[in-house]
Amino acid sequence: MAIILSERAANAVKKVLGEQKQGDDTLLRVRVVGGGCSGFSYDLRFDNQFDEKVDSKYEFHGVSVVVDKKSALYLDGTTVDYYEGLEKHGFTFDNPNAVKTCGCGSSFQA
């Protein structure tokens, strides 16, 4: 399995989906894009497109997650969680494939 979406992260996604009045067919797309301090960055976005030739689809705690096969190579085993504290809040990525990460937490090197 390419990724895992924690229950806490799924609840945060559902909250945003509701606030943005997204439809029931809306998917959470998790992907890796070039850039950032360490070479690659994580990208989360809502999407309504799923192509079984290039995407894998997962279901976590009532949230449909889509990962393209290229990103899946870098995300294999990654847990997406949601952190909410006094000093910061947002999605976090625990990626066992990252050999170097940036202080911002959204950039990595594989």
SULQUI-V998171 format. One record per residue. OMEGA is omega in whole degrees, -180 to 180 (none if undefined). Layout:
# SULQUI-V998171
omega=OMEGA
omega=OMEGA
This chain:
# SULQUI-V998171
omega=-176
omega=-175
omega=174
omega=175
omega=-178
omega=178
omega=179
omega=178
omega=178
omega=178
omega=178
omega=178
omega=179
omega=179
omega=179
omega=177
omega=179
omega=-180
omega=-179
omega=179
omega=178
omega=-180
omega=-180
omega=-179
omega=-178
omega=-179
omega=171
omega=178
omega=176
omega=-179
omega=177
omega=178
omega=177
omega=177
omega=-178
omega=-176
omega=-173
omega=176
omega=179
omega=176
omega=175
omega=179
omega=175
omega=178
omega=175
omega=-176
omega=175
omega=-177
omega=174
omega=179
omega=-175
omega=177
omega=-176
omega=-177
omega=168
omega=-177
omega=-179
omega=177
omega=179
omega=174
omega=178
omega=178
omega=175
omega=-177
omega=180
omega=177
omega=176
omega=-173
omega=178
omega=179
omega=-178
omega=178
omega=-179
omega=-174
omega=-176
omega=180
omega=-177
omega=173
omega=175
omega=-179
omega=177
omega=-179
omega=177
omega=-180
omega=-180
omega=-175
omega=179
omega=173
omega=179
omega=-179
omega=178
omega=-178
omega=174
omega=-173
omega=-179
omega=-180
omega=-178
omega=177
omega=179
omega=177
omega=180
omega=178
omega=-179
omega=179
omega=180
omega=-180
omega=-178
omega=176
omega=-179
omega=none
